[in-house]
Amino acid sequence: MDRKPTCIESPSLGSEKEPLTCRARSECKKDGQLLRNCKPSLRLSEELNKVHPSPGERGEPGNISNKYLAVQSPDAPCNGMRNGGDEGSAPTLIVLPACRAEIQLLQTEIGERETWSKKIDFLLSVIGYAVDLGNVWRFPYVCYQNGGGAFLIPYVIMAVFGGIPLFYMELAMGQYHRNGCISIWRKICPLFKGIGYAICMIALYVAFYYNTIMAWALYYLIFSFRSELPWTSCLNEWNTGNCTNYFQNSSVSWSNSSISPAEEFYTRLVLQIHKSKGLHDLGGISWQLTLCLLLIFIVVYFSIWKGVKTSGKVVWFTATFPYIVLTLLLIRGATLPGAWRGVLFYLQPDWDKLLTTAVWVDAAAQIFFSLGPGFGVLLAFASYNKFHNNCYQDALVTSTVNCMTSFMSGLVIFTVLGYMAEMRNLDVSEVAKDTGPSLLFITYAEAIANMPASTFFAIIFFLMLITLGLDSTFAGLEGVITAVLDEFPHIWGKRRELFVFLLISVCFLGSLSTLTFGGAYMVKLFEEYATGPAVLTVVFLEAIAVSWFYGINQFCRDVREMLGFSPGWFWKICWVAICPLFLLFIICSFMSSPPDLRLFDYQYPSWTVVLGYCIGTSSFICVPAYMVYLLTSTPGSIKERFLKSITPEISTEIPLGGIHMNAV
């Protein structure tokens, strides 16, 4: 004879002293979580059914919120009855032995949400995600293009009033609601659930091109295990008559037609871009890059297939190794002849630049894409935190580390550019005209090749690029994995390894266009259009949904329940007004002046602007599409449909594996 469960829920702190008894275990569980509103055998009080209880109903500071299931002191029986004492006082809440058996049984049957093994695993994962290849190549270029040292003023202002508040908001949302970027909207504002699907689409587009850049770095790394690096000579089979090696022959003069051996190695051997006529004729697929990318994805799969407990260990190397290499390269670069010229060019302020709108737009865009809110990663990572983790402190620490890394990377790059200018007898501005990956794979690679101990520095440099990229790939894919597993636990809940394999396979197949001879053209197209305007619009709607629909006061009460203190007026103003305006400012700037794409000698045709916006729109269209679906499928009048669609469908739960009854 089966024993019937006796799972019991205590009453709301503001309700009558009626016990609430679950009739069946299935009524008290859902997707591995203990629900607040179990189906009771007695009639629920009105207060218990409220989605957003008032501050008074939640209890005074320090008391437990009545949003969560609680079992009271051991002196009381396991029936939800309140122990003796003043009616207004908060009871001491623990798990009784009789109820603990039921909880443990539920854990065994359904499983619990995993958490980070250590706090440092989470911090390193977030830092590894935020500090990526863009910190090394984009920030130095944007900085010197926009006034050098003067650019740091708008950069810091945009970070304080825009980037860091958004970063903090996403960490708090993920940690409190403990869901991925899709299902979290059922607890905030169901009307905006399409944001989660859009984020997953954007993450896939990023995976289609971002990992190809790591494949390039791996190709370089393989060729670095030689006593003489192959991009130092003009005597290779891929070189042309315009190849000019001014390092080994000081009498050679540099002309407009001259091409360095490093550039020819990159364009003619790695990319083989001379075999493509443009986007209309990409050419065949490079089997060498295909094998490199396959190896990258194999490493990614076995790093994330088991969840954050395995990826949290991998980042101990991938997140810390780049800082060791950056420190070594900075010390080496500072000792090179002409290094001071590069640093002076990098930091010399041009105060007139501050009066131009473009500088403030670039500062806002740089800090936003550097910190990376809106990609679902911060929500996913924070959802594996313990409920009372200090995410406020985490946001400040990781944001500061990210900004300081960008500044340090600029010094590493420009000490070497000063050295290059010294060797070529040119101005630093002439040497520093390469942007994006070319800055790393041509200019910096050439400088390293002509240093003493060039093989050693080449190996650690390209290994650093790979580790920088791996961290961000781990994070981006984990955002998608967490979102899908939380939204469809009945399908993928116990099949994580299979889902990760299928996701990696889709990413690999989607990357094939970037592995062609004209793949570099596709990489730049994806980089400019697939992520920029789409993710900016998604985060803009996310900020509006949380601040205006879910409610800034409700959000602050959520933070108070986790951290014990409520965000101050500065954060509230940023979330309600400054952050949305900050994002709207960048979006309008992007839309008003589409980027004029050019790569090497290839000018992108005008139709690529239309193609680019179609790629960007294909992800963002999920937001209005889901809104239409929800409003048309919800019964009732127009007003009733709208009100229901902006009201949270379910309350936030405490996972079975992390019940802290006396704290929550």
C-alpha positions in Angstrom: 0.0 0.0 0.0 1.4 3.3 -1.0 2.0 5.9 1.7 0.4 9.2 1.0 2.6 12.3 1.4 2.0 14.7 4.2 3.7 17.7 2.6 2.4 20.7 4.6 2.7 24.4 3.9 2.5 27.1 6.6 0.0 29.9 6.2 0.8 33.3 4.9 2.2 35.6 7.7 -0.8 37.8 7.0 -3.4 35.1 6.8 -5.5 33.2 9.3 -4.0 30.3 11.2 -5.3 27.6 8.9 -3.1 24.7 7.9 -2.7 24.1 4.2 -2.2 20.5 3.4 -1.2 19.2 0.0 -3.3 16.3 -1.2 -0.6 14.8 -3.4 3.0 15.2 -3.9 2.5 16.2 -7.5 0.6 19.2 -6.3 3.6 20.5 -4.4 6.2 20.2 -7.0 6.8 21.5 -10.5 10.0 21.1 -12.5 12.1 20.2 -9.5 11.0 23.2 -7.4 8.9 23.6 -4.3 6.0 25.9 -5.1 4.5 28.6 -2.9 0.9 28.0 -4.0 0.4 24.3 -3.5 -3.1 23.2 -4.0 -4.6 23.2 -0.5 -7.2 21.1 1.1 -8.7 24.2 2.7 -9.6 27.5 1.0 -6.7 29.8 0.5 -6.8 33.3 1.9 -6.9 36.2 -0.4 -3.5 37.4 0.7 -1.9 34.1 -0.4 -3.1 34.5 -3.9 -1.7 37.9 -4.4 1.2 38.0 -6.9 2.7 41.1 -5.5 2.0 41.4 -1.8 2.4 44.8 -0.2 5.4 45.7 1.9 3.4 45.1 5.0 2.4 41.6 3.9 6.0 40.7 3.1 6.9 41.5 6.7 9.2 44.0 8.3 12.9 44.1 7.5 14.6 40.9 8.6 11.4 38.9 8.7 10.7 36.1 6.2 8.7 37.1 3.2 5.4 35.3 2.8 6.2 34.5 -0.8 8.1 31.4 0.3 7.2 28.1 1.8 8.1 27.9 5.4 7.9 25.3 8.2 7.9 26.7 11.7 9.7 26.0 14.9 10.3 22.5 16.1 7.9 22.9 19.0 5.0 23.1 16.5 3.7 20.0 14.7 4.2 19.7 11.0 0.9 21.1 10.1 1.6 24.8 9.4 0.2 26.0 12.7 1.9 28.9 14.3 3.8 28.4 17.5 2.9 30.4 20.6 4.1 33.9 20.9 3.0 37.3 19.8 1.0 37.3 16.6 3.0 40.1 15.1 6.4 38.5 15.7 8.2 36.5 13.0 8.4 32.8 13.8 11.6 30.9 13.7 11.5 28.8 10.5 13.3 25.4 10.1 12.6 22.2 8.3 11.0 19.6 10.5 12.2 16.0 10.3 8.8 14.8 9.3 8.7 17.3 6.4 12.4 16.9 5.6 11.8 13.3 4.5 9.2 14.4 2.0 11.6 17.1 0.7 14.5 14.7 0.3 12.2 12.2 -1.5 11.1 15.0 -3.9 14.7 15.9 -4.5 15.5 12.3 -5.4 12.6 12.0 -7.8 13.0 15.3 -9.6 16.5 16.6 -8.9 17.5 20.0 -7.8 19.0 23.0 -9.5 22.7 22.9 -9.4 24.8 25.8 -7.9 28.4 26.9 -8.3 30.8 24.8 -6.3 32.5 28.0 -5.1 31.9 31.7 -5.2 35.1 32.2 -7.1 33.9 29.9 -9.9 31.0 32.3 -10.5 33.2 35.4 -10.4 35.8 33.9 -12.8 33.0 32.8 -15.2 31.5 36.3 -15.3 34.9 38.0 -15.6 35.8 35.5 -18.4 32.6 36.3 -20.2 32.9 40.1 -19.9 36.6 40.2 -20.8 36.8 38.9 -24.3 38.6 39.5 -27.6 36.8 42.9 -28.0 38.7 44.2 -24.9 42.0 43.5 -26.7 41.2 44.9 -30.2 38.2 47.2 -30.0 38.8 49.3 -26.9 42.3 50.5 -27.9 41.2 51.5 -31.4 38.0 53.3 -30.1 40.0 55.0 -27.5 42.7 56.6 -29.7 40.1 57.4 -32.4 38.1 59.4 -30.0 40.5 61.6 -28.2 42.9 59.3 -26.4 42.9 60.0 -22.7 40.0 62.4 -23.1 37.9 59.4 -24.2 38.2 57.9 -20.7 35.8 60.6 -19.4 32.8 59.7 -21.4 33.7 56.0 -21.0 33.6 56.2 -17.2 30.4 58.3 -17.2 28.6 55.8 -19.5 29.9 52.9 -17.4 28.6 54.5 -14.1 25.2 55.6 -15.4 24.5 53.0 -18.0 26.6 49.8 -18.2 27.1 48.9 -14.5 23.4 49.5 -13.5 22.3 47.2 -16.4 24.9 44.6 -15.3 23.7 44.8 -11.7 20.0 44.5 -12.7 20.6 41.3 -14.7 22.6 39.6 -12.0 19.9 40.5 -9.4 17.1 39.2 -11.8 18.8 35.9 -12.5 19.7 35.3 -8.8 16.3 36.1 -7.5 14.1 34.3 -10.0 16.6 31.5 -10.7 15.6 31.0 -14.3 17.0 31.4 -17.8 16.2 34.2 -20.2 13.0 32.6 -21.5 11.0 31.3 -18.5 12.0 34.1 -16.2 9.5 36.3 -18.0 6.6 34.3 -16.6 7.6 35.6 -13.2 8.1 39.2 -14.4 6.0 40.1 -17.3 4.8 37.4 -19.7 4.1 39.9 -22.5 7.9 40.3 -22.9 8.7 36.6 -23.0 9.7 37.0 -26.7 12.8 38.7 -25.4 14.1 35.4 -24.2 13.7 33.8 -27.6 15.3 36.8 -29.3 18.3 36.5 -27.0 18.7 32.8 -27.9 18.7 33.7 -31.6 21.3 36.4 -31.1 23.5 34.0 -29.1 23.4 31.5 -32.1 24.4 34.3 -34.5 27.3 35.2 -32.3 28.4 31.5 -32.1 28.3 31.4 -36.0 31.2 33.9 -36.3 32.9 34.3 -32.9 34.3 30.8 -32.8 35.8 31.2 -36.3 38.0 33.9 -34.9 39.3 31.4 -32.4 39.9 28.9 -35.2 42.1 31.6 -36.9 44.1 31.9 -33.6 44.4 28.1 -33.3 45.8 28.1 -36.9 48.4 30.7 -35.9 49.2 28.8 -32.7 50.0 25.6 -34.7 52.4 27.5 -36.9 54.0 29.2 -33.9 55.8 26.0 -32.8 58.8 26.8 -35.1 62.2 28.4 -34.5 61.4 30.9 -37.2 57.8 32.1 -37.5 56.5 31.8 -41.0 55.1 35.3 -41.2 58.6 36.9 -40.9 59.7 35.9 -44.4 58.8 36.8 -48.0 60.2 33.5 -49.3 57.1 31.3 -48.8 55.0 29.9 -51.5 52.0 32.1 -50.6 54.0 35.4 -50.8 53.7 37.9 -53.7 56.1 40.4 -55.3 54.7 43.2 -53.1 55.9 41.5 -49.9 58.3 43.8 -48.1 60.3 42.7 -45.1 61.6 45.9 -43.6 62.6 44.3 -40.3 65.3 42.0 -41.8 66.5 44.6 -44.3 66.8 48.1 -43.0 67.6 49.5 -46.5 64.2 48.5 -47.9 61.8 51.5 -48.1 58.1 51.1 -47.3 55.7 52.3 -50.1 52.0 52.4 -50.6 52.1 49.1 -52.5 54.2 47.3 -49.9 52.6 44.4 -48.0 54.1 42.9 -44.9 54.8 39.2 -44.7 52.4 39.0 -41.7 49.6 40.5 -43.8 50.1 38.0 -46.6 50.3 35.1 -44.2 46.9 36.2 -42.7 45.1 37.0 -46.0 46.7 34.5 -48.4 47.4 31.4 -46.2 45.0 31.6 -43.2 41.9 33.2 -44.8 42.8 32.6 -48.5 40.6 35.6 -49.2 42.2 36.1 -52.6 40.2 33.1 -53.8 36.9 34.9 -53.1 35.4 37.7 -55.2 33.2 39.0 -52.4 29.9 38.2 -50.6 28.3 37.1 -53.9 31.0 34.5 -54.5 32.5 33.2 -51.2 34.3 30.3 -52.8 35.0 26.9 -51.2 35.5 25.9 -47.6 39.0 25.8 -46.1 39.5 22.4 -44.7 42.3 23.6 -42.4 40.0 26.1 -40.7 37.2 23.6 -40.5 39.4 21.2 -38.6 40.6 24.0 -36.3 37.0 25.0 -35.6 36.0 21.4 -35.0 38.7 21.1 -32.4 37.5 24.3 -30.7 33.9 23.0 -30.5 35.1 19.7 -29.1 36.8 21.6 -26.3 33.7 23.7 -25.8 31.5 20.6 -25.6 33.4 18.8 -22.9 33.8 22.0 -20.9 30.1 22.7 -20.6 28.2 19.4 -21.2 27.9 18.7 -17.4 26.9 22.2 -16.4 28.5 25.0 -14.3 30.2 22.6 -12.0 32.5 21.6 -14.8 32.7 24.9 -16.7 33.4 26.6 -13.3 36.6 24.6 -13.1 37.8 25.2 -16.6 37.6 29.0 -16.2 40.2 28.8 -13.4 42.6 28.5 -16.4 40.8 30.3 -19.2 40.0 33.4 -17.1 43.3 33.8 -15.3 45.8 32.9 -18.1 45.1 36.0 -20.2 46.1 38.2 -17.3 49.4 36.5 -16.9 50.1 36.9 -20.6 48.9 40.5 -20.7 51.3 41.3 -17.9 54.2 39.6 -19.6 53.4 41.4 -22.9 53.1 44.7 -21.2 56.5 44.4 -19.5 58.1 43.2 -22.8 56.4 46.0 -24.8 57.4 48.7 -22.4 61.1 47.8 -23.0 60.9 48.0 -26.8 62.4 51.0 -28.6 59.7 53.6 -29.5 57.2 52.2 -27.0 56.7 55.6 -25.5 55.5 56.9 -28.8 52.6 54.4 -28.8 51.6 55.2 -25.2 51.7 58.9 -25.9 49.5 58.5 -28.9 47.1 56.3 -27.0 46.6 58.6 -24.0 47.3 62.1 -25.2 44.0 63.8 -24.7 42.2 65.7 -27.5 39.7 67.7 -25.5 37.9 69.0 -28.6 36.7 65.5 -29.3 34.4 65.7 -26.2 32.2 68.2 -28.0 31.3 65.7 -30.7 28.3 63.3 -30.4 30.2 60.4 -32.0 32.6 60.2 -29.1 29.7 59.7 -26.6 28.0 57.2 -28.8 31.2 55.2 -29.1 31.8 55.3 -25.4 28.2 54.1 -24.7 28.5 51.3 -27.3 31.9 50.2 -26.0 30.9 49.9 -22.4 27.7 48.2 -23.3 29.2 45.5 -25.5 32.2 45.2 -23.1 30.1 44.3 -20.0 27.6 42.3 -22.1 24.1 42.6 -20.7 21.3 41.4 -22.9 22.9 38.1 -24.0 21.2 36.0 -21.3 24.5 35.0 -19.9 24.3 37.1 -16.7 20.8 35.8 -16.0 22.0 32.2 -16.5 25.1 32.5 -14.4 23.4 34.3 -11.6 20.6 31.7 -11.5 23.0 29.2 -10.2 24.1 31.4 -7.3 22.9 30.8 -3.7 19.9 33.0 -2.9 21.7 35.4 -0.5 24.9 35.8 -2.6 25.9 39.5 -2.7 25.3 40.1 -6.4 25.7 43.9 -5.8 29.3 43.4 -4.8 29.8 41.0 -7.6 28.5 43.6 -10.2 30.9 46.3 -8.9 33.9 44.0 -8.8 33.5 42.3 -12.2 32.6 45.6 -13.9 35.7 47.3 -12.5 37.9 44.4 -13.5 36.5 44.5 -17.0 37.1 48.2 -17.5 40.7 48.0 -16.1 41.4 45.1 -18.4 40.4 47.2 -21.4 42.7 50.0 -20.3 45.5 47.5 -19.7 45.0 45.9 -23.1 45.3 49.3 -24.7 48.8 49.8 -23.1 49.8 46.3 -24.3 48.7 47.1 -27.9 50.1 50.6 -28.2 53.6 49.9 -26.7 54.0 47.5 -29.6 52.5 49.9 -32.2 55.0 52.5 -31.1 57.7 50.0 -31.7 56.3 49.2 -35.1 56.2 52.9 -36.0 59.8 53.3 -34.9 60.9 50.4 -37.1 59.0 51.7 -40.2 60.0 55.4 -39.6 56.3 56.2 -39.7 53.8 58.0 -37.5 51.9 55.8 -35.0 48.6 56.8 -36.7 49.9 55.2 -40.0 50.7 51.9 -38.2 47.5 51.9 -36.1 45.0 52.0 -38.9 44.3 48.3 -38.8 41.2 47.6 -36.8 39.4 44.5 -35.5 41.0 41.1 -35.9 43.6 42.6 -38.3 45.1 44.5 -35.4 45.9 41.2 -33.7 46.6 38.9 -36.6 48.7 41.3 -38.7 50.1 44.2 -36.7 50.7 42.6 -33.3 51.7 39.2 -34.8 54.3 40.9 -36.9 55.7 42.8 -33.9 55.9 39.6 -31.9 57.7 37.8 -34.7 60.5 40.4 -34.6 61.0 40.4 -30.9 63.7 38.3 -29.1 62.2 34.9 -28.0 59.5 35.4 -30.7 58.4 31.8 -30.6 57.6 31.9 -26.9 55.7 35.2 -27.1 53.8 34.0 -30.2 52.7 30.8 -28.5 51.4 32.5 -25.3 49.8 35.3 -27.3 47.7 33.1 -29.5 46.9 30.8 -26.6 45.7 33.9 -24.8 43.4 34.8 -27.7 41.9 31.3 -27.6 41.3 31.3 -23.9 39.7 34.8 -24.1 37.3 33.5 -26.8 36.6 30.2 -25.0 35.3 32.0 -21.9 32.8 34.0 -23.9 31.7 30.9 -25.9 31.1 28.9 -22.7 29.0 31.8 -21.4 27.1 32.5 -24.5 26.1 28.9 -25.0 25.3 28.4 -21.3 22.8 31.2 -21.6 21.0 29.3 -24.4 21.3 25.9 -22.6 19.9 27.3 -19.3 17.0 29.1 -21.1 15.9 26.0 -23.0 16.3 23.5 -20.1 14.3 25.8 -17.8 11.6 26.3 -20.3 11.3 22.7 -21.4 12.4 20.7 -18.4 10.1 17.8 -19.2 11.9 17.3 -22.5 15.5 18.3 -21.9 15.7 18.3 -18.1 17.6 15.0 -17.9 19.1 15.1 -21.4 21.5 18.0 -21.0 24.4 16.2 -22.7 22.3 15.4 -25.7 21.0 19.0 -26.0 24.5 20.5 -25.7 25.7 18.1 -28.5 22.8 19.2 -30.7 23.4 22.9 -30.0 27.1 22.6 -30.7 26.3 20.8 -34.0 24.0 23.6 -35.0 26.6 26.2 -34.2 29.2 24.3 -36.2 26.9 24.0 -39.3 26.0 27.6 -39.0 29.7 28.6 -39.0 30.4 26.9 -42.4 29.8 30.2 -44.3 32.6 31.8 -42.2 35.0 29.0 -43.1 34.9 29.7 -46.8 37.6 31.6 -48.6 35.4 34.7 -48.2 34.5 33.8 -44.7 36.1 37.0 -43.3 33.5 39.0 -45.1 30.7 37.0 -43.4 32.4 37.5 -40.0 32.4 41.2 -40.3 28.8 41.2 -41.6 27.6 39.1 -38.6 29.7 41.3 -36.2 28.2 44.5 -37.3 24.5 43.6 -37.9 23.6 40.3 -36.2 24.3 41.6 -32.6 24.5 45.4 -32.5 21.0 46.9 -33.1 19.1 43.7 -32.1 20.7 43.2 -28.7 20.5 46.9 -27.9 16.7 46.9 -28.6 16.3 43.7 -26.6 18.0 45.2 -23.5 16.0 48.5 -23.9 12.8 46.5 -23.7 14.1 44.5 -20.8 14.9 47.6 -18.8 11.4 49.0 -19.6 9.7 45.7 -18.7 11.5 45.4 -15.3 11.3 49.1 -14.3 7.8 50.0 -15.6 5.8 46.9 -15.9 7.1 44.6 -13.1 7.7 47.8 -11.1 10.9 49.3 -9.7 9.6 49.1 -6.1 8.8 45.4 -6.6 12.2 44.8 -8.0 13.9 46.6 -5.2 12.0 44.6 -2.7 13.2 41.4 -4.4 16.8 42.7 -4.0 16.1 43.5 -0.4 14.9 39.9 0.2 18.2 38.6 -1.2 20.7 41.0 0.2 19.1 42.5 3.2 19.2 46.1 1.9 17.3 47.9 -0.8 19.0 49.6 -3.8 19.4 53.4 -3.2 17.9 56.2 -5.2 20.8 56.3 -7.6 20.1 52.8 -8.9 16.4 53.4 -9.1 16.9 56.5 -11.2 19.3 54.7 -13.5 17.0 51.7 -14.0 13.8 53.8 -14.5 15.1 56.6 -16.7 18.9 56.8 -17.4 19.4 53.3 -18.7 16.5 53.3 -21.1 17.6 56.7 -22.4 21.2 55.5 -22.6 20.1 52.5 -24.7 17.7 54.6 -26.9 20.6 57.0 -27.5 22.8 54.2 -28.9 20.0 52.6 -30.9 19.1 55.9 -32.7 22.7 56.5 -33.5 23.1 53.1 -35.0 19.9 53.3 -37.0 20.6 56.9 -38.3 24.1 56.0 -39.6 24.5 52.4 -40.8 28.2 51.3 -40.7 30.0 51.7 -44.0 31.6 48.2 -44.2 35.0 47.7 -45.8 37.5 44.9 -45.4 40.9 45.1 -46.9 40.3 46.4 -50.4 36.7 45.1 -50.6 33.9 47.6 -50.3 30.7 46.0 -49.2 27.9 46.6 -51.8 24.9 48.6 -50.8 22.6 45.6 -50.7 24.5 44.2 -47.7 22.9 46.9 -45.6 19.5 45.4 -46.3 20.9 41.9 -45.7 22.4 43.0 -42.5 19.2 44.5 -41.1 17.3 41.4 -42.2 19.7 39.3 -40.1 19.3 41.6 -37.1 15.5 41.7 -37.5 15.2 37.9 -37.7 16.1 37.7 -34.0 14.2 40.8 -32.8 11.0 39.7 -34.5 10.5 37.2 -31.8 9.5 40.0 -29.4 6.5 41.4 -31.3 5.6 37.9 -32.6 5.2 36.5 -29.1 3.2 39.6 -28.0 0.7 39.0 -30.8 0.5 35.3 -30.0 -0.1 35.9 -26.3 -2.7 38.6 -26.7 -4.6 36.6 -29.3 -4.5 33.3 -27.4 -5.6 34.8 -24.1 -9.3 34.7 -23.5 -11.3 37.9 -22.5 -11.7 41.4 -23.6 -8.8 43.5 -25.0 -8.3 45.1 -21.6 -8.5 41.8 -19.7 -6.0 40.2 -22.2 -3.5 43.0 -21.7 -3.8 43.1 -17.9 -3.3 39.3 -17.7 -0.4 39.4 -20.1 1.5 41.9 -17.9 0.7 40.1 -14.7 3.2 37.4 -13.6 1.9 34.0 -14.2 3.7 32.3 -11.3 5.6 33.3 -8.2 9.2 32.8 -7.6 10.1 29.6 -5.9 12.9 28.3 -3.7 14.7 25.3 -5.2 14.5 22.1 -3.2 18.3 21.9 -2.9 18.7 25.4 -1.5 16.0 25.9 1.2 17.2 28.3 3.8 14.1 28.5 5.9 15.5 30.8 8.6 17.0 33.2 6.0 14.4 33.5 3.3 
